[in-house]
Each structure stands twice: as C-alpha cells, then as structure tokens.
Amino acid sequence: MTRQGAGGKHQIQATPRYGCRGRKIMQLTFLGKDTVNGGSPTLFATDQDSYVVQGWKVPGDAESVEIPGKLLAFLERGTRLDAVLRETAFHTYRLSGTVVTDPNVLAQMNMPGHEMAVLVGKVREEGTHGSVDG
C-alpha cells in the first residue's frame, strides 16, 4: 500500500507492528464499503480472526452501529458476523460490538465524525475449517 505524503509516496509495511508498550497493533484488511461518494460504512477483517464494522452511530446506543445490508456481501466466504443483526424500517441493520478506541487501529481507517467502529467476532459456517481464502 502506498500513501501520499509531503515527501511523495511512502510504502507502508504489511508486517506486524508494535505500539510504544510492545503490544501488537491489530492490523486491518479492507474488505469493502457501500458508498455513493467514497465514504463509508466499511467492513474490515482483522489479523485476530474478527471483523471491524464501521457504520453510522446509533443515537442512544453507544455500542451499536447501523449499516446497509449490502455491506454484508463483503464478508469473507464461509463466515458471518458473531453479532445479532436487527433490521430497521430503512432496510439497514444495527449490530453491537466492542467499540474500537485504539488510536493505532483508528488510524488505519477513514472515519467521519458521524460514524464509529465496533469489533465483532468472526464465525465460520458449518463445513468450513482453517483459514478463509476470501
């Protein structure tokens, strides 16, 4: 992956990174987004066998996000979210998870102020084993 900076393009290493206290930083892999203008919601896989779901904040529910159903098409083959999906009147889904607050993880995302991200487990569907080849 390359990133444009003041000094030109810089290569970003895909190897595990460690924070200032020696703790491994969770790495995200972009899976897809449902957008009209390049924004989000967005779905990421983690290097810890889970998903990060970036979606719209839900007023009055600090641990939930709302996402369009089309975002689920980007799940890795043979997996599903380990979360209850609650359909809304707008044909979107609300789900809860652990709110992502680690600045090292958030720095890997492009998230506007009206959105947040939650970490949810990854469940392998029956009949699938080992690593998933998305």
VMD Tcl script that builds the backbone (N, CA, C; Angstrom):
set m [mol new atoms 402]
animate dup $m
set s [atomselect $m all]
$s set {name element resname resid chain x y z} {
  {N N MET 1 A 0.855 -1.160 0.000}
  {CA C MET 1 A 0.000 0.000 0.000}
  {C C MET 1 A 0.900 1.221 0.000}
  {N N THR 2 A 0.506 2.263 -0.694}
  {CA C THR 2 A 1.276 3.498 -0.695}
  {C C THR 2 A 0.422 4.615 -0.140}
  {N N ARG 3 A 1.081 5.585 0.433}
  {CA C ARG 3 A 0.394 6.742 0.983}
  {C C ARG 3 A 1.128 7.985 0.500}
  {N N GLN 4 A 0.381 8.961 0.024}
  {CA C GLN 4 A 0.964 10.207 -0.457}
  {C C GLN 4 A 1.218 11.115 0.739}
  {N N GLY 5 A 2.433 11.577 0.896}
  {CA C GLY 5 A 2.789 12.487 1.975}
  {C C GLY 5 A 3.509 13.696 1.422}
  {N N ALA 6 A 3.998 14.540 2.308}
  {CA C ALA 6 A 4.678 15.761 1.890}
  {C C ALA 6 A 5.911 15.450 1.054}
  {N N GLY 7 A 6.576 14.341 1.335}
  {CA C GLY 7 A 7.786 13.988 0.606}
  {C C GLY 7 A 7.540 13.028 -0.541}
  {N N GLY 8 A 6.308 12.850 -0.960}
  {CA C GLY 8 A 5.995 11.912 -2.035}
  {C C GLY 8 A 5.338 10.664 -1.490}
  {N N LYS 9 A 5.383 9.597 -2.277}
  {CA C LYS 9 A 4.745 8.349 -1.865}
  {C C LYS 9 A 5.651 7.573 -0.921}
  {N N HIS 10 A 5.032 6.928 0.072}
  {CA C HIS 10 A 5.764 6.127 1.041}
  {C C HIS 10 A 5.144 4.744 1.101}
  {N N GLN 11 A 5.970 3.732 1.113}
  {CA C GLN 11 A 5.488 2.358 1.237}
  {C C GLN 11 A 5.163 2.084 2.698}
  {N N ILE 12 A 4.004 1.497 2.950}
  {CA C ILE 12 A 3.612 1.120 4.297}
  {C C ILE 12 A 3.779 -0.381 4.423}
  {N N GLN 13 A 4.525 -0.814 5.409}
  {CA C GLN 13 A 4.805 -2.231 5.591}
  {C C GLN 13 A 3.558 -2.979 6.040}
  {N N ALA 14 A 3.368 -4.187 5.534}
  {CA C ALA 14 A 2.240 -5.026 5.904}
  {C C ALA 14 A 2.629 -6.034 6.985}
  {N N THR 15 A 3.800 -5.880 7.576}
  {CA C THR 15 A 4.238 -6.781 8.635}
  {C C THR 15 A 3.641 -6.322 9.961}
  {N N PRO 16 A 3.587 -7.211 10.961}
  {CA C PRO 16 A 3.028 -6.821 12.254}
  {C C PRO 16 A 3.756 -5.618 12.828}
  {N N ARG 17 A 2.988 -4.720 13.420}
  {CA C ARG 17 A 3.555 -3.539 14.048}
  {C C ARG 17 A 3.288 -3.606 15.540}
  {N N TYR 18 A 4.133 -2.921 16.284}
  {CA C TYR 18 A 4.008 -2.925 17.728}
  {C C TYR 18 A 3.939 -1.494 18.221}
  {N N GLY 19 A 3.097 -1.264 19.230}
  {CA C GLY 19 A 2.944 0.054 19.815}
  {C C GLY 19 A 4.092 0.374 20.747}
  {N N CYS 20 A 4.007 1.537 21.378}
  {CA C CYS 20 A 5.094 2.013 22.227}
  {C C CYS 20 A 5.307 1.131 23.453}
  {N N ARG 21 A 4.337 0.324 23.840}
  {CA C ARG 21 A 4.491 -0.556 25.005}
  {C C ARG 21 A 4.738 -2.001 24.598}
  {N N GLY 22 A 5.112 -2.215 23.344}
  {CA C GLY 22 A 5.420 -3.553 22.872}
  {C C GLY 22 A 4.201 -4.401 22.553}
  {N N ARG 23 A 3.021 -3.796 22.617}
  {CA C ARG 23 A 1.781 -4.518 22.331}
  {C C ARG 23 A 1.538 -4.523 20.829}
  {N N LYS 24 A 1.193 -5.698 20.290}
  {CA C LYS 24 A 0.938 -5.821 18.853}
  {C C LYS 24 A -0.291 -4.997 18.477}
  {N N ILE 25 A -0.164 -4.227 17.418}
  {CA C ILE 25 A -1.265 -3.405 16.924}
  {C C ILE 25 A -2.112 -4.244 15.981}
  {N N MET 26 A -3.417 -4.282 16.235}
  {CA C MET 26 A -4.317 -5.022 15.363}
  {C C MET 26 A -4.252 -4.435 13.954}
  {N N GLN 27 A -4.039 -5.307 12.970}
  {CA C GLN 27 A -3.960 -4.886 11.578}
  {C C GLN 27 A -5.290 -5.149 10.879}
  {N N LEU 28 A -5.733 -4.193 10.087}
  {CA C LEU 28 A -6.993 -4.296 9.365}
  {C C LEU 28 A -6.742 -4.585 7.895}
  {N N THR 29 A -7.617 -5.390 7.316}
  {CA C THR 29 A -7.622 -5.637 5.882}
  {C C THR 29 A -8.958 -5.159 5.344}
  {N N PHE 30 A -8.931 -4.205 4.431}
  {CA C PHE 30 A -10.147 -3.673 3.825}
  {C C PHE 30 A -10.843 -4.767 3.026}
  {N N LEU 31 A -12.140 -4.951 3.279}
  {CA C LEU 31 A -12.919 -5.928 2.526}
  {C C LEU 31 A -13.891 -5.261 1.561}
  {N N GLY 32 A -14.456 -4.121 1.948}
  {CA C GLY 32 A -15.377 -3.438 1.052}
  {C C GLY 32 A -16.168 -2.368 1.773}
  {N N LYS 33 A -16.838 -1.553 0.970}
  {CA C LYS 33 A -17.683 -0.496 1.516}
  {C C LYS 33 A -18.895 -0.321 0.631}
  {N N ASP 34 A -19.958 0.189 1.225}
  {CA C ASP 34 A -21.171 0.502 0.484}
  {C C ASP 34 A -21.303 2.015 0.507}
  {N N THR 35 A -21.038 2.628 -0.628}
  {CA C THR 35 A -20.970 4.076 -0.673}
  {C C THR 35 A -21.402 4.604 -2.021}
  {N N VAL 36 A -21.813 5.840 -2.008}
  {CA C VAL 36 A -22.134 6.536 -3.245}
  {C C VAL 36 A -21.016 7.515 -3.579}
  {N N ASN 37 A -20.452 8.153 -2.563}
  {CA C ASN 37 A -19.479 9.223 -2.785}
  {C C ASN 37 A -18.110 8.937 -2.185}
  {N N GLY 38 A -17.749 7.671 -2.013}
  {CA C GLY 38 A -16.425 7.343 -1.498}
  {C C GLY 38 A -16.323 7.296 0.009}
  {N N GLY 39 A -17.427 7.519 0.703}
  {CA C GLY 39 A -17.406 7.485 2.166}
  {C C GLY 39 A -17.474 6.071 2.694}
  {N N SER 40 A -18.381 5.837 3.587}
  {CA C SER 40 A -18.473 4.537 4.219}
  {C C SER 40 A -19.940 4.255 4.483}
  {N N PRO 41 A -20.372 3.243 5.116}
  {CA C PRO 41 A -19.783 2.262 6.005}
  {C C PRO 41 A -18.808 1.307 5.318}
  {N N THR 42 A -17.958 0.709 6.155}
  {CA C THR 42 A -16.871 -0.109 5.636}
  {C C THR 42 A -16.716 -1.365 6.488}
  {N N LEU 43 A -16.274 -2.443 5.845}
  {CA C LEU 43 A -16.028 -3.700 6.541}
  {C C LEU 43 A -14.550 -4.055 6.418}
  {N N PHE 44 A -13.946 -4.413 7.559}
  {CA C PHE 44 A -12.547 -4.821 7.618}
  {C C PHE 44 A -12.444 -6.187 8.288}
  {N N ALA 45 A -11.496 -7.003 7.852}
  {CA C ALA 45 A -11.097 -8.205 8.586}
  {C C ALA 45 A -9.897 -7.811 9.431}
  {N N THR 46 A -9.712 -8.472 10.562}
  {CA C THR 46 A -8.546 -8.206 11.398}
  {C C THR 46 A -7.591 -9.392 11.347}
  {N N ASP 47 A -6.396 -9.177 11.842}
  {CA C ASP 47 A -5.431 -10.269 11.944}
  {C C ASP 47 A -5.654 -11.081 13.214}
  {N N GLN 48 A -6.782 -10.854 13.883}
  {CA C GLN 48 A -7.124 -11.567 15.113}
  {C C GLN 48 A -8.412 -12.370 14.943}
  {N N ASP 49 A -8.699 -12.795 13.704}
  {CA C ASP 49 A -9.851 -13.638 13.388}
  {C C ASP 49 A -11.173 -13.003 13.824}
  {N N SER 50 A -11.329 -11.730 13.474}
  {CA C SER 50 A -12.540 -10.989 13.797}
  {C C SER 50 A -12.784 -9.964 12.694}
  {N N TYR 51 A -13.853 -9.209 12.849}
  {CA C TYR 51 A -14.185 -8.145 11.905}
  {C C TYR 51 A -14.282 -6.815 12.639}
  {N N VAL 52 A -13.946 -5.730 11.947}
  {CA C VAL 52 A -14.255 -4.381 12.397}
  {C C VAL 52 A -15.293 -3.845 11.428}
  {N N VAL 53 A -16.427 -3.423 11.993}
  {CA C VAL 53 A -17.532 -2.902 11.200}
  {C C VAL 53 A -17.638 -1.409 11.477}
  {N N GLN 54 A -17.438 -0.609 10.442}
  {CA C GLN 54 A -17.547 0.843 10.541}
  {C C GLN 54 A -18.919 1.228 10.022}
  {N N GLY 55 A -19.703 1.910 10.852}
  {CA C GLY 55 A -21.051 2.285 10.439}
  {C C GLY 55 A -21.506 3.565 11.105}
  {N N TRP 56 A -22.763 3.898 10.867}
  {CA C TRP 56 A -23.341 5.118 11.425}
  {C C TRP 56 A -23.596 4.940 12.913}
  {N N LYS 57 A -23.315 5.988 13.687}
  {CA C LYS 57 A -23.612 5.968 15.117}
  {C C LYS 57 A -25.119 5.826 15.312}
  {N N VAL 58 A -25.502 5.100 16.358}
  {CA C VAL 58 A -26.908 4.907 16.702}
  {C C VAL 58 A -27.203 5.765 17.929}
  {N N PRO 59 A -28.047 6.794 17.792}
  {CA C PRO 59 A -28.356 7.660 18.935}
  {C C PRO 59 A -28.899 6.846 20.115}
  {N N GLY 60 A -28.350 7.086 21.289}
  {CA C GLY 60 A -28.802 6.413 22.495}
  {C C GLY 60 A -28.239 5.017 22.696}
  {N N ASP 61 A -27.369 4.561 21.820}
  {CA C ASP 61 A -26.773 3.223 21.946}
  {C C ASP 61 A -25.290 3.326 21.603}
  {N N ALA 62 A -24.472 3.486 22.625}
  {CA C ALA 62 A -23.044 3.774 22.440}
  {C C ALA 62 A -22.222 2.598 21.937}
  {N N GLU 63 A -22.810 1.396 21.845}
  {CA C GLU 63 A -22.046 0.226 21.414}
  {C C GLU 63 A -22.563 -0.364 20.113}
  {N N SER 64 A -23.416 0.380 19.406}
  {CA C SER 64 A -24.008 -0.144 18.164}
  {C C SER 64 A -23.728 0.760 16.979}
  {N N VAL 65 A -23.697 0.133 15.810}
  {CA C VAL 65 A -23.601 0.861 14.548}
  {C C VAL 65 A -24.731 0.389 13.645}
  {N N GLU 66 A -25.044 1.211 12.668}
  {CA C GLU 66 A -26.047 0.868 11.662}
  {C C GLU 66 A -25.346 0.792 10.313}
  {N N ILE 67 A -25.664 -0.256 9.561}
  {CA C ILE 67 A -25.004 -0.474 8.269}
  {C C ILE 67 A -26.032 -0.855 7.216}
  {N N PRO 68 A -25.743 -0.584 5.946}
  {CA C PRO 68 A -26.616 -1.083 4.879}
  {C C PRO 68 A -26.411 -2.586 4.712}
  {N N GLY 69 A -27.466 -3.284 4.346}
  {CA C GLY 69 A -27.377 -4.729 4.160}
  {C C GLY 69 A -26.365 -5.138 3.108}
  {N N LYS 70 A -26.148 -4.281 2.109}
  {CA C LYS 70 A -25.202 -4.607 1.035}
  {C C LYS 70 A -23.777 -4.791 1.549}
  {N N LEU 71 A -23.471 -4.209 2.699}
  {CA C LEU 71 A -22.117 -4.334 3.246}
  {C C LEU 71 A -21.797 -5.787 3.605}
  {N N LEU 72 A -22.820 -6.560 3.938}
  {CA C LEU 72 A -22.612 -7.954 4.335}
  {C C LEU 72 A -22.099 -8.818 3.188}
  {N N ALA 73 A -22.266 -8.361 1.967}
  {CA C ALA 73 A -21.765 -9.111 0.803}
  {C C ALA 73 A -20.241 -9.188 0.793}
  {N N PHE 74 A -19.571 -8.346 1.582}
  {CA C PHE 74 A -18.111 -8.322 1.608}
  {C C PHE 74 A -17.507 -9.232 2.680}
  {N N LEU 75 A -18.346 -9.923 3.448}
  {CA C LEU 75 A -17.815 -10.867 4.434}
  {C C LEU 75 A -16.981 -11.927 3.731}
  {N N GLU 76 A -15.941 -12.400 4.396}
  {CA C GLU 76 A -15.123 -13.464 3.822}
  {C C GLU 76 A -15.992 -14.701 3.618}
  {N N ARG 77 A -15.751 -15.386 2.520}
  {CA C ARG 77 A -16.531 -16.570 2.174}
  {C C ARG 77 A -16.501 -17.582 3.319}
  {N N GLY 78 A -17.669 -18.127 3.634}
  {CA C GLY 78 A -17.758 -19.142 4.673}
  {C C GLY 78 A -17.789 -18.596 6.083}
  {N N THR 79 A -17.987 -17.278 6.236}
  {CA C THR 79 A -18.039 -16.684 7.568}
  {C C THR 79 A -19.272 -15.803 7.699}
  {N N ARG 80 A -19.543 -15.449 8.956}
  {CA C ARG 80 A -20.589 -14.477 9.260}
  {C C ARG 80 A -20.148 -13.688 10.484}
  {N N LEU 81 A -20.838 -12.593 10.738}
  {CA C LEU 81 A -20.550 -11.791 11.919}
  {C C LEU 81 A -21.074 -12.506 13.156}
  {N N ASP 82 A -20.315 -12.470 14.231}
  {CA C ASP 82 A -20.766 -13.015 15.510}
  {C C ASP 82 A -21.498 -11.903 16.259}
  {N N ALA 83 A -22.618 -11.494 15.696}
  {CA C ALA 83 A -23.422 -10.411 16.261}
  {C C ALA 83 A -24.861 -10.594 15.801}
  {N N VAL 84 A -25.780 -10.114 16.607}
  {CA C VAL 84 A -27.188 -10.132 16.229}
  {C C VAL 84 A -27.436 -8.937 15.319}
  {N N LEU 85 A -27.999 -9.193 14.141}
  {CA C LEU 85 A -28.343 -8.126 13.197}
  {C C LEU 85 A -29.823 -7.807 13.361}
  {N N ARG 86 A -30.121 -6.551 13.688}
  {CA C ARG 86 A -31.504 -6.121 13.867}
  {C C ARG 86 A -31.891 -5.221 12.699}
  {N N GLU 87 A -32.838 -5.673 11.884}
  {CA C GLU 87 A -33.249 -4.904 10.709}
  {C C GLU 87 A -34.066 -3.691 11.145}
  {N N THR 88 A -33.834 -2.571 10.464}
  {CA C THR 88 A -34.569 -1.341 10.752}
  {C C THR 88 A -35.648 -1.125 9.693}
  {N N ALA 89 A -36.473 -0.121 9.907}
  {CA C ALA 89 A -37.514 0.232 8.940}
  {C C ALA 89 A -36.920 0.755 7.638}
  {N N PHE 90 A -35.644 1.110 7.660}
  {CA C PHE 90 A -34.972 1.663 6.474}
  {C C PHE 90 A -34.200 0.593 5.700}
  {N N HIS 91 A -34.416 -0.684 6.034}
  {CA C HIS 91 A -33.730 -1.819 5.390}
  {C C HIS 91 A -32.220 -1.760 5.607}
  {N N THR 92 A -31.843 -1.273 6.784}
  {CA C THR 92 A -30.458 -1.321 7.235}
  {C C THR 92 A -30.428 -2.241 8.447}
  {N N TYR 93 A -29.230 -2.498 8.960}
  {CA C TYR 93 A -29.100 -3.369 10.124}
  {C C TYR 93 A -28.323 -2.667 11.223}
  {N N ARG 94 A -28.736 -2.916 12.457}
  {CA C ARG 94 A -27.995 -2.458 13.629}
  {C C ARG 94 A -27.339 -3.663 14.275}
  {N N LEU 95 A -26.107 -3.458 14.716}
  {CA C LEU 95 A -25.391 -4.511 15.424}
  {C C LEU 95 A -24.515 -3.890 16.490}
  {N N SER 96 A -24.237 -4.667 17.510}
  {CA C SER 96 A -23.420 -4.198 18.630}
  {C C SER 96 A -22.120 -4.976 18.689}
  {N N GLY 97 A -21.118 -4.341 19.267}
  {CA C GLY 97 A -19.819 -4.968 19.443}
  {C C GLY 97 A -18.994 -4.147 20.408}
  {N N THR 98 A -17.714 -4.440 20.469}
  {CA C THR 98 A -16.786 -3.682 21.300}
  {C C THR 98 A -16.340 -2.456 20.516}
  {N N VAL 99 A -16.583 -1.285 21.068}
  {CA C VAL 99 A -16.233 -0.048 20.374}
  {C C VAL 99 A -14.717 0.030 20.188}
  {N N VAL 100 A -14.288 0.341 18.973}
  {CA C VAL 100 A -12.864 0.473 18.656}
  {C C VAL 100 A -12.409 1.858 19.103}
  {N N THR 101 A -11.472 1.895 20.052}
  {CA C THR 101 A -10.958 3.166 20.568}
  {C C THR 101 A -9.443 3.290 20.427}
  {N N ASP 102 A -8.762 2.212 20.076}
  {CA C ASP 102 A -7.304 2.226 19.956}
  {C C ASP 102 A -6.901 3.166 18.824}
  {N N PRO 103 A -6.151 4.230 19.127}
  {CA C PRO 103 A -5.767 5.184 18.086}
  {C C PRO 103 A -4.951 4.560 16.959}
  {N N ASN 104 A -4.193 3.497 17.255}
  {CA C ASN 104 A -3.411 2.829 16.214}
  {C C ASN 104 A -4.299 2.088 15.222}
  {N N VAL 105 A -5.416 1.581 15.693}
  {CA C VAL 105 A -6.374 0.917 14.806}
  {C C VAL 105 A -7.189 1.963 14.055}
  {N N LEU 106 A -7.655 2.978 14.765}
  {CA C LEU 106 A -8.448 4.034 14.124}
  {C C LEU 106 A -7.660 4.750 13.030}
  {N N ALA 107 A -6.342 4.832 13.192}
  {CA C ALA 107 A -5.503 5.497 12.192}
  {C C ALA 107 A -5.494 4.747 10.863}
  {N N GLN 108 A -5.891 3.480 10.870}
  {CA C GLN 108 A -5.935 2.686 9.642}
  {C C GLN 108 A -7.253 2.882 8.885}
  {N N MET 109 A -8.150 3.684 9.455}
  {CA C MET 109 A -9.477 3.873 8.882}
  {C C MET 109 A -9.677 5.337 8.508}
  {N N ASN 110 A -10.612 5.575 7.606}
  {CA C ASN 110 A -11.021 6.930 7.254}
  {C C ASN 110 A -12.462 7.061 7.721}
  {N N MET 111 A -12.648 7.628 8.932}
  {CA C MET 111 A -13.959 7.609 9.544}
  {C C MET 111 A -14.452 9.018 9.856}
  {N N PRO 112 A -15.575 9.416 9.245}
  {CA C PRO 112 A -16.146 10.725 9.554}
  {C C PRO 112 A -16.747 10.749 10.960}
  {N N GLY 113 A -17.015 11.927 11.476}
  {CA C GLY 113 A -17.490 12.102 12.844}
  {C C GLY 113 A -18.835 11.484 13.151}
  {N N HIS 114 A -19.668 11.265 12.156}
  {CA C HIS 114 A -20.998 10.685 12.411}
  {C C HIS 114 A -20.971 9.155 12.399}
  {N N GLU 115 A -19.774 8.587 12.345}
  {CA C GLU 115 A -19.624 7.136 12.338}
  {C C GLU 115 A -18.717 6.690 13.472}
  {N N MET 116 A -18.750 5.383 13.728}
  {CA C MET 116 A -17.830 4.752 14.670}
  {C C MET 116 A -17.631 3.317 14.213}
  {N N ALA 117 A -16.749 2.606 14.893}
  {CA C ALA 117 A -16.443 1.229 14.508}
  {C C ALA 117 A -16.560 0.320 15.718}
  {N N VAL 118 A -17.033 -0.905 15.450}
  {CA C VAL 118 A -17.121 -1.913 16.500}
  {C C VAL 118 A -16.397 -3.174 16.051}
  {N N LEU 119 A -15.820 -3.857 17.012}
  {CA C LEU 119 A -15.142 -5.127 16.788}
  {C C LEU 119 A -16.123 -6.243 17.104}
  {N N VAL 120 A -16.302 -7.166 16.158}
  {CA C VAL 120 A -17.178 -8.319 16.375}
  {C C VAL 120 A -16.436 -9.584 15.961}
  {N N GLY 121 A -16.850 -10.683 16.520}
  {CA C GLY 121 A -16.219 -11.950 16.199}
  {C C GLY 121 A -16.527 -12.406 14.781}
  {N N LYS 122 A -15.739 -13.366 14.335}
  {CA C LYS 122 A -15.919 -13.990 13.022}
  {C C LYS 122 A -16.300 -15.443 13.269}
  {N N VAL 123 A -17.454 -15.848 12.742}
  {CA C VAL 123 A -17.921 -17.221 12.900}
  {C C VAL 123 A -17.787 -17.926 11.565}
  {N N ARG 124 A -17.170 -19.093 11.603}
  {CA C ARG 124 A -17.056 -19.906 10.389}
  {C C ARG 124 A -18.314 -20.743 10.253}
  {N N GLU 125 A -18.882 -20.725 9.065}
  {CA C GLU 125 A -20.086 -21.503 8.806}
  {C C GLU 125 A -19.758 -22.986 8.873}
  {N N GLU 126 A -20.738 -23.795 9.171}
  {CA C GLU 126 A -20.548 -25.240 9.276}
  {C C GLU 126 A -19.955 -25.787 7.986}
  {N N GLY 127 A -18.960 -26.637 8.137}
  {CA C GLY 127 A -18.324 -27.235 6.966}
  {C C GLY 127 A -17.101 -26.486 6.480}
  {N N THR 128 A -16.749 -25.363 7.124}
  {CA C THR 128 A -15.532 -24.646 6.741}
  {C C THR 128 A -14.535 -24.755 7.886}
  {N N HIS 129 A -13.282 -24.873 7.555}
  {CA C HIS 129 A -12.231 -25.053 8.559}
  {C C HIS 129 A -11.007 -24.241 8.165}
  {N N GLY 130 A -10.168 -23.995 9.156}
  {CA C GLY 130 A -8.888 -23.339 8.886}
  {C C GLY 130 A -9.055 -21.915 8.418}
  {N N SER 131 A -8.043 -21.429 7.722}
  {CA C SER 131 A -8.075 -20.050 7.258}
  {C C SER 131 A -9.056 -19.918 6.104}
  {N N VAL 132 A -9.595 -18.728 6.000}
  {CA C VAL 132 A -10.576 -18.435 4.961}
  {C C VAL 132 A -9.868 -17.755 3.817}
  {N N ASP 133 A -10.071 -18.235 2.608}
  {CA C ASP 133 A -9.489 -17.557 1.452}
  {C C ASP 133 A -10.603 -16.786 0.772}
  {N N GLY 134 A -10.695 -15.455 1.171}
  {CA C GLY 134 A -11.760 -14.558 0.758}
  {C C GLY 134 A -11.930 -14.438 -0.624}
}
mol reanalyze $m
mol bondsrecalc $m
mol representation Tube
mol addrep $m
